[in-house]
Amino acid sequence: MLSLPPMLAKSGMSIIEKARSSKVEQPSLKWNEKGLFYADRAPSPRAVAIASEMVITMVPNSAQVEEVMCGPQGILEGARKGLIIIDMSTIAPSTSRKLAGKAAERSVHFLDAPVSGGSQGAENGALTIMVGGEREIFDQVRPVLEAMGKPENIFYVGPHGSGEVVKIVNNILCGAISAAIAESFVLGVKAGADVDTMAKIIGVSSGASWQLANQFPVRAFNGSFKPGFMTDLLHKDLGLALDLAAENQTPLALTALTRQMYEMARAEGFGREDYTSLLKVLEKIAGVEVRT
């Protein structure tokens, strides 16, 4: 998941960490390119809640957020009245609303605040953050959010679950646009066009996109595929989109096809690589390589 503590510590906040998995090492000192920061370690989410005024969670899926919040050693077990929980995971809006209700039963505040911007945005404190929940609590925690995201890219969306809805819509577009880039560039190369030339021309034409300008040059066209956002996670988010569409009786034909394309990438073993690794699947089928 994204590395958020360095940006929070840089802003002068005291940090207590707990990894969800006991297999994850939790050193007291961590290093990032901007310097050392200190993070106390806690044995459980409950212990984090006992020692904190605010708890930020970010885990891969709905079930894990529920475990961290509501499990035997979960946050709510250690929460005192007035604690604020900010969940930055991408999960089902219905789960966010359910967790907000459980938090309210304990006089605890809950915000859903999923992010966009990947590992690079997290490292630079430049994430986009979309927040659902109580407006007054959003206003109260905004300085904390500004330690992780650009002030102009922090949005109050509406009631509980609203942030998750917008994040899911964003990731529908993220997945579809990236799949289209991979498909079209494979065709271009096989038909004799140069990758750099195509990228330059399309970048100033109607096919321009954030994905083409920022992701493919540093993740895919150079052959890296180092994960900024893993294929497994995008595939999961597209599943959330299809679930949300079913709940709202809204057809998502293109999204269903897009998810199947990322399923192909997962089947090839690229689940933990960057989602742009779909390019390798299409390269293999076409018998070409799209590299700069």
DOGU-558787 format. One record per residue (C-alpha): residue in three letters; x, y, z. Coordinates in steps of 0.25 Angstrom, whole numbers, padded with zeros to 4 digits, always signed. Layout:
DOGU-558787
ALAXYZ/...
This chain:
DOGU-558787
MET+0000+0000+0000/LEU+0004+0015-0001/SER+0015+0020+0009/LEU+0007+0031+0016/PRO+0015+0033+0029/PRO+0027+0040+0024/MET+0018+0052+0019/LEU+0010+0052+0032/ALA+0023+0052+0040/LYS+0029+0063+0032/SER+0017+0072+0036/GLY+0021+0070+0051/MET+0011+0059+0054/SER+0014+0048+0064/ILE+0012+0035+0057/ILE+0008+0021+0062/GLU+0008+0010+0052/LYS+0002-0004+0052/ALA+0003-0013+0039/ARG-0009-0022+0037/SER-0001-0034+0034/SER+0009-0039+0045/LYS+0018-0043+0034/VAL+0021-0029+0031/GLU+0033-0023+0037/GLN+0031-0011+0046/PRO+0044-0003+0049/SER+0044+0009+0058/LEU+0052+0016+0048/LYS+0049+0017+0033/TRP+0056+0025+0022/ASN+0051+0033+0011/GLU+0058+0042+0001/LYS+0054+0054+0010/GLY+0061+0048+0022/LEU+0058+0039+0034/PHE+0045+0039+0042/TYR+0041+0032+0055/ALA+0029+0024+0056/ASP+0025+0017+0069/ARG+0020+0003+0068/ALA+0007-0003+0073/PRO+0003-0018+0075/SER-0011-0016+0069/PRO-0021-0006+0063/ARG-0028-0006+0077/ALA-0014-0001+0083/VAL-0013+0010+0072/ALA-0027+0015+0075/ILE-0024+0016+0090/ALA-0012+0024+0088/SER-0018+0033+0077/GLU-0027+0045+0074/MET-0028+0041+0060/VAL-0026+0027+0053/ILE-0023+0026+0038/THR-0026+0013+0031/MET-0022+0008+0017/VAL-0023-0007+0014/PRO-0026-0014+0001/ASN-0041-0018+0002/SER-0054-0017+0009/ALA-0053-0029+0018/GLN-0039-0025+0023/VAL-0044-0011+0027/GLU-0056-0018+0035/GLU-0045-0026+0041/VAL-0036-0015+0045/MET-0048-0006+0050/CYS-0057-0017+0056/GLY-0049-0029+0059/PRO-0046-0034+0074/GLN-0033-0025+0074/GLY-0039-0015+0065/ILE-0040+0001+0065/LEU-0054+0001+0071/GLU-0049-0007+0083/GLY-0039+0004+0087/ALA-0047+0016+0082/ARG-0051+0027+0092/LYS-0062+0037+0089/GLY-0058+0047+0079/LEU-0048+0038+0072/ILE-0047+0041+0057/ILE-0045+0030+0047/ILE-0040+0033+0033/ASP-0041+0021+0024/MET-0033+0023+0011/SER-0035+0010+0005/THR-0043+0007-0007/ILE-0055-0001-0003/ALA-0070-0003-0006/PRO-0078+0010-0002/SER-0088+0001+0005/THR-0077-0004+0014/SER-0072+0010+0017/ARG-0086+0014+0021/LYS-0088+0002+0030/LEU-0075+0005+0037/ALA-0079+0019+0039/GLY-0091+0014+0046/LYS-0083+0005+0055/ALA-0074+0016+0058/ALA-0085+0025+0062/GLU-0090+0015+0071/ARG-0077+0017+0079/SER-0078+0033+0077/VAL-0066+0032+0068/HIS-0066+0039+0055/PHE-0063+0032+0041/LEU-0058+0038+0028/ASP-0056+0030+0015/ALA-0045+0037+0008/PRO-0039+0029-0003/VAL-0027+0035-0011/SER-0022+0035-0025/GLY-0008+0038-0030/GLY-0001+0025-0027/SER+0013+0023-0020/GLN+0019+0035-0026/GLY+0007+0044-0021/ALA+0009+0038-0007/GLU+0024+0041-0007/ASN+0022+0055-0011/GLY+0010+0059-0003/ALA+0003+0061-0015/LEU-0009+0051-0015/THR-0023+0055-0019/ILE-0033+0052-0007/MET-0048+0050-0008/VAL-0055+0050+0005/GLY-0069+0046+0009/GLY-0075+0048+0023/GLU-0078+0059+0032/ARG-0074+0073+0027/GLU-0070+0078+0040/ILE-0061+0066+0042/PHE-0055+0068+0028/ASP-0052+0083+0032/GLN-0046+0079+0045/VAL-0036+0068+0039/ARG-0033+0076+0026/PRO-0019+0080+0031/VAL-0015+0065+0033/LEU-0020+0063+0019/GLU-0012+0074+0013/ALA+0000+0067+0018/MET-0003+0056+0008/GLY-0009+0063-0003/LYS-0009+0076-0011/PRO-0019+0086-0004/GLU-0026+0089-0018/ASN-0027+0074-0020/ILE-0035+0071-0006/PHE-0050+0070-0008/TYR-0062+0068+0001/VAL-0071+0060-0008/GLY-0083+0058+0001/PRO-0089+0048+0011/HIS-0082+0035+0016/GLY-0078+0026+0004/SER-0078+0038-0006/GLY-0063+0038-0006/GLU-0063+0023-0010/VAL-0073+0025-0021/VAL-0064+0036-0028/LYS-0052+0027-0026/ILE-0058+0016-0033/VAL-0063+0024-0044/ASN-0048+0030-0046/ASN-0043+0016-0046/ILE-0053+0011-0057/LEU-0047+0022-0066/CYS-0032+0019-0061/GLY-0034+0004-0065/ALA-0041+0007-0078/ILE-0032+0018-0083/SER-0019+0010-0079/ALA-0025-0003-0087/ALA-0027+0006-0099/ILE-0013+0012-0098/ALA-0007-0002-0098/GLU-0016-0007-0109/SER-0014+0005-0118/PHE+0002+0005-0116/VAL+0003-0009-0119/LEU-0004-0007-0132/GLY+0004+0005-0135/VAL+0017-0002-0133/LYS+0013-0014-0141/ALA+0009-0005-0152/GLY+0023+0002-0152/ALA+0021+0014-0144/ASP+0031+0019-0133/VAL+0027+0019-0119/ASP+0033+0032-0115/THR+0028+0039-0128/MET+0014+0033-0125/ALA+0014+0038-0110/LYS+0019+0052-0114/ILE+0008+0054-0125/ILE-0003+0048-0117/GLY+0001+0056-0105/VAL-0003+0069-0112/SER-0015+0063-0119/SER-0029+0058-0116/GLY-0024+0045-0111/ALA-0016+0051-0100/SER-0017+0046-0085/TRP-0011+0047-0072/GLN-0008+0032-0073/LEU+0000+0034-0085/ALA+0007+0046-0080/ASN+0011+0041-0066/GLN+0010+0026-0065/PHE+0013+0019-0078/PRO+0027+0026-0080/VAL+0032+0022-0066/ARG+0025+0009-0063/ALA+0023+0002-0077/PHE+0030+0008-0089/ASN+0043+0007-0082/GLY+0041-0008-0078/SER+0040-0006-0063/PHE+0026-0009-0059/LYS+0030-0006-0045/PRO+0017-0004-0037/GLY+0011+0009-0034/PHE-0002+0003-0034/MET-0003-0012-0035/THR-0011-0020-0046/ASP-0018-0028-0034/LEU-0023-0015-0028/LEU-0029-0009-0041/HIS-0035-0022-0044/LYS-0042-0022-0030/ASP-0046-0008-0032/LEU-0053-0011-0045/GLY-0060-0022-0038/LEU-0065-0012-0028/ALA-0070-0004-0040/LEU-0078-0015-0045/ASP-0084-0018-0032/LEU-0088-0003-0030/ALA-0094-0004-0044/ALA-0102-0016-0041/GLU-0107-0009-0028/ASN-0112+0003-0036/GLN-0117-0005-0049/THR-0107+0002-0058/PRO-0100-0005-0069/LEU-0085-0005-0070/ALA-0082-0013-0082/LEU-0068-0006-0085/THR-0064-0008-0071/ALA-0067-0022-0070/LEU-0058-0025-0083/THR-0047-0016-0077/ARG-0047-0024-0064/GLN-0046-0037-0073/MET-0033-0031-0079/TYR-0027-0029-0066/GLU-0031-0043-0062/MET-0022-0047-0074/ALA-0011-0039-0068/ARG-0013-0046-0055/ALA-0013-0060-0061/GLU+0000-0057-0068/GLY+0006-0054-0054/PHE+0006-0039-0054/GLY-0004-0037-0042/ARG+0007-0030-0033/GLU+0013-0022-0045/ASP+0008-0009-0049/TYR-0005-0009-0056/THR+0001-0004-0069/SER+0007-0018-0070/LEU-0006-0021-0078/LEU+0003-0016-0089/LYS+0012-0029-0088/VAL+0000-0038-0090/LEU-0004-0031-0103/GLU+0010-0030-0108/LYS+0011-0045-0106/ILE-0001-0047-0114/ALA+0003-0038-0125/GLY+0018-0042-0125/VAL+0024-0028-0123/GLU+0030-0020-0112/VAL+0026-0006-0109/ARG+0038+0001-0103/THR+0046+0014-0104/
